[in-house]
Amino acid sequence: MKIQLGVLFGGKSTEHEISIISAVQAMLALDREKYDVVPLYITKDNRFFTGSALLDIENYKDIPALLGKCERVTLVGEGDVAGVYRFPPKPLGKNRIGQIDVAFPIVHGTNAEDGVLAGYIEMLNLPYVGCDVASSALGMDKYAMKAVFKDNGIPVLDCKLYTSADYADPERTVREIEAAFAYPVIVKPVNLGSSIGISVAADRAALEKALDTAFSFAQVVLVERAITHLREINCAVLGDRFGAEASECEEPVAADEILSFENKYIDNAKGGKSSGMASVKRKIPAELSPELREEIRATAVKAFRALGCSGVARIDFMIDCDENKVYLNEINTIPGSLSFYLWEPIGVSYTELLDRMIALAMKRHRERAGLTYSFESNVLSGIRLGGVKGK
């Protein structure tokens, strides 16, 4: 019997459209001999829709028309599966139109990749692919992520954190940054991906503009020194906290100082077609010495396990060519295109990668089923409530 695989994508995120690209790529690559794919598109106002029209990337050029071909639904936990029900229900006829055995969230950014969707799926008691709530949240928060990596001896750049309340006094914020770092500095929202809201500032005027930009996307921003002579190296990891392996390394080729959102997606979508992160200009394998390649791959696995990740994540590194030193920049717990292009060079096809991710989800679900989640006691037997609250 085939597994009923629910692929969840979209959501209330600045990376909504990138999620669509990644999800459609994955749905087309899944082994249909093993899985019945149930696409579950989440709109920007968090409504769920399903339908076969969601499998064609061309249909997303007109999303209102696409939704007209789909059924709005809601998910209901039913033991070890989730029922897919029409919403709102019809007064007559059948409203349960299917079920999900395993959930595969392919979402990017806040309100989705940050543990929000993982928590929702856990409440449904479904096995699901990828990181759990804690590792998803840590992976999205660049400051908390750095703290975990530092505690595990993984090299990261020092940084400063500022809130929108701090920025009520912009001049003081700028003075503090200038006292902590020499120019250039990099300013980024603490919880966004795809390079959204990130700027490099080489002087005070540019710093003020960069802070304005970052705070327009997030209430908390992070500032760190910018590496002047930089090489970016990325490596994906597959597994869980108990065992994991690294992919081949890549070196993205950016038109700007940093790989921007435009480099990643817009430049590669000219002509009406996008392959997401799979189409970014890159060198695979990256031109690294064997020793440096293994250092980066080993550090990637260490970071993945330190954060408690599962499934596939992409770890992004920076090489400071002046210091000849490697720093971990950030982890992407659901990377664009699921980083399948980093596995193919070492003999793992996209279809096999997806199979292994789903197997890891089911393994975790079995392991958690053996844990105790309740504690029997008679604490309620003698409780009597009444009168003044708290007595």
N, C-alpha and C positions, 0 to 999 in steps of 0.2 A: 504494500500500500504506500502511495506517495505521501511525503510530508507536505502538509499545508503550510506554506511559508509566507508569512505576512511581511512585506517590505514596506517600511514606513519612511516617508521622506517629505521634504518641504519644511513647513513649520514657520513660526513667528521669529524669523531670523534675518539678519542682513545677508546671510549666505544661502537664502532660500533657493535661488536659481541654481547655485552650484550643487546643492543637494539633489535637485532634479536631474542634472547631468550625471552625477555619480550613480544615482539609483537606477536610472534607465540603462546605463552601461552594465551595471551588475545584473539587473533582471534579464537582460538579453544574453548574458554569459552563463546563467545558471543551467544546470543539467536538468532538463525537463523530464528525463526518465526517473529522476529522484524526487522532484519537487513540483507541486502545483503552486504557481506564484500568485499571491493575492496582493496586488498593488494597493497601497493605502497612502494616498496623497493628503497631506495636511496643509490646508490653506494658511495664508498669513494671519488669519484670525482664528486659527486652530480648529477648523471644521475638517472632518474626515470624509474622504470620498474614495470609492473604489470603482473599477471598471477596466475593461480591456483596452480602452482608448488611452489609458495612462502609460501604456507600453511604448507608444510612438512619440519620440522626441519632437517631431514636427507639430504635433497637436498643441504643444505648450506655447506656440506663437500667439495663440488666442485662448487664454485660460478660461474666460467666461464661457466661450463656446465649448471648450473641453469639458467643463463641469456639467454642462447641459447633457452630455453623453454619458455621464457617470451617475452613480447612486450615492447619496449622502448616507453615511453609516455611523454607528457607534459600536464600541467593543464591550462585551460583557464577559467577565470571568466566569468560567464554568468548570471548576476543578482544575484539571491540567491543560485545558484548552480555553480559547476565548471565542465566543460566538460573535459573528459579524451580523449586526441587525440594522435594518433600515431605520433612519432617524430623520424626522419624526416618524413613528410607526404608522402604518396604514390601518384604518379601522377594521378593514376586512382583508383576509388573505394572510399569506405567510410573510412574516417579517424577518425571520432568521434566514439569511441568504448564504451563509457559509461559516467556516470556522478557521482559526489559526492554531497550529500546533507549535510553531516556533516563530518568534518575531526577529526581524532583521532590520534594525534602525540604520538608515544611511542618511544622517542629518549632519549639518555643519553649523557651528556657531551657537550663540546664546539662545536660551529658551528651548534648546533641543539637545545639542551635543554635550551640554554642561551637566548632565545628570537628570534634567527635568523629564525627558522622555524615558530614560532608564527606570526612574522611579515609578512612572505611570505603568510601565510594562510589568515591573515587579509586583505592583498591586493587583495585576491581573493573574499573577502566579504563572507566568509563561516563561519558558526558556528563551533567552534572547542573546543575540550575537553582540560581542563587543564588551566594552568596559562597563563595570557596575557604577552605581551612583557615586560612590566616594572617588574612585579613580577618574571618572568623567569630570566631576567637579574640580578636582585638583588639576587635571589636564587642561582645563579651560582657564583657570586662574593663574596667570603668568607669575604672580608674586608667590602664591602658595606653592606652586610647582618648584620654583627656585629654592624655596626653603627646604623642601623634601630632598631635592637633589644635593644641596649643600650638606645636609645632615648625613648623606650617604657618600660623601667624598667625591661628588661629581662636579667638575669645574663649571661654574656659571659666572657671568658678569655681575658685579655689585650693582645695585639699583636703588632708586628712591621711589616711594609710593606717595601719590597725592590724590585727595578726594576733591569733589566739587566744592565742598565747604572750605578746604584749604585755598582753592582758587578764587574764593571770594575776595582775596587779597592777591591779585596777580603779581604785583611788584615784589612782594615778599617771596612768593613761590619762585619767581625767576631768580632772585638773589640767592635763595637756598640752593637751587640747581647749579648756578654758576660757582658757588662755593664748594660744591661737592664734585663737580666734573669740569674738565676742560672741554671746550668745543672741539669737534662736533659731538652732539648728543643725539640719541634716538628717543622719540616719544611715542608711546603706543597705548591704546586702551588695554586695560588689564585682562579683559575677557573676550576679545574678538579674534577671529582668524582671517585668513585670506588677505593679510596685509591691510585690512580696512582700518583707516584712521591713523596709520603709522607714518611718521615723518622723520626725516633727518634734519637737524638744525645746526648750522655752522656759525650762527651769531645770534644776538639777542632778539632782533626783529623776527628772524626765522623761528626762534624758540617760542615767542609769543604766539605766532601763527600756528605752530605745531600743537601747542597746548589747547588753543581754541578748537582746532580740528579734532583732537583726541577727545576733549570733553563734550563735543557735540555727539559723540557715539557712546560714551560711557561716563559713569559717575566717578570712576576710579581709573587713574592712569599711572603708568610706570615710566620712569626715565632712567636711562643708563648711558654710558659712554658709547659712542659709535666707533666701531673698528674702521680705521681709515683704509688700510690695505687688507681687504677681506676676501676670503673664499668661503662660499656656502657649500656645505656637503650634507646630503640627506641620506638617511638609511631607515628602512622599515623593519619592524619586528613582528613576528607571528608567534603566538603562544598564550601563556597565562603566567601568573606570578610563580608557579611551580616549575616551569620550564618554558624556554623560548629560544628562538633562533633568529638570526639577522639576515636581511636581504643583501643584494648588491648595493653599492653606494653610487650616488649620482651627484653631479655638480650642475645646478641650474644655471642658465646663462641669462642674465637680466640686462634689460636695456637701461635701467636706472641703477642708483647706488644699492637699492634693495629690490628684491623681486616683488613688484607691485601687483595689485589686483588686476590691473590692465595687462601686465606681462602674463599672468597666469591664465586669464580667461578671455578678455576682450580681444587682444591681439590674435588669439588663436581661434576666434569665432568669426573672423571676416569671411564673407561669402555665405553666412547663414548657418554655419556648422561649427560645433564645438565638441572637442573630445575631452574637455575639462583639463585637469592637471596632466593627463596623458599626452597632451599636445604641446606642453611647455618645452621650449628649447633647452636641451640638457645634454650633458656628456654622461653616458652610461656604458661602461663603468667610469667612475671619476678617475682622473689621472692622479693616483696616490701611490706612494711606496707600499709594498706589502705590509710593512710594519705599521704604517699609519692607517691603512685600510682596516687592519685587524683591531687596532686601538679603538677606532671609531665604532666598529661593529660590536665589540665587546662592551663599550660604554653604552651603546644604544640598548643592548639587552639588559644591562644593569639598571638603566633608568626606567625601562619598561617594567621590570620586576619590582623596583623600589616603589613605584607608584601603584602597583597592584593591577596593572592593565590586563586586558584579555582581548583576543581577536587579533586585529592588525592595527598598529599605530605607526606613524612616521615620526622619527626623531630628527630634528634639524640642528645641525652643528655650524659653528663659525670657526674658521681658522684665522687667527691674527698673524698675518704674514710677517709683520715686524717683530713680533715676539716669538714666532714659530710655535704658537700655543693653540690648542683646541679648546673651545668652549661649547657647552650645550646651550643652544638658544631656546628651543621649546619642543614640546611634544604635541602631536596632533592625534587625538584618540580615535577620530574617524576621518582619516585623511582623504583629500580629494581623489576621486577615482579609485579609492581604497589602495592606492599605490601599487596596483597590479603590475605596472610596468617595471617595478624594481624586483619583482619575483621571477618574471619571465626569463631574464638573463641567467638565472641559476637553475632553470629547468622546472619551475612551478608555473603551470598555466593559470589563467584567470579562473577558469572553472574549478580547477583543483584547489586554488586558494580559497574560493568561496565555500567549497565542501569542508575544508579544514576549519574554517571559521565557524561554520554551523555545528560541526562536531564538537568544537570547544564549548559552544553555548550549551549543548545538551549534556556534556560532561559536568559543567559547573552546576547545572540544574539538578543532576543526579546527586552530586556531592552535597549541595545545600539541603536536599530533601532529607538527608540523614542527620541534620542538626536539630537540636531542640529549640523550639520557638515559644514554648509556653512553660510556665512553672505552676504546678498545682499547689494551692494553699487555701486556707479557710479564712483569709483576711476579710472577706466580705460578710462572713456569717454573723459577726457581732456588730456590724456597722448600723447605726441608726442616725438618720439625718433629720434635722428639724430645728426650728427656732432660728437664732442668729447664725448667719453664715460663718462657718469656721469653728463653731463650738462642737 
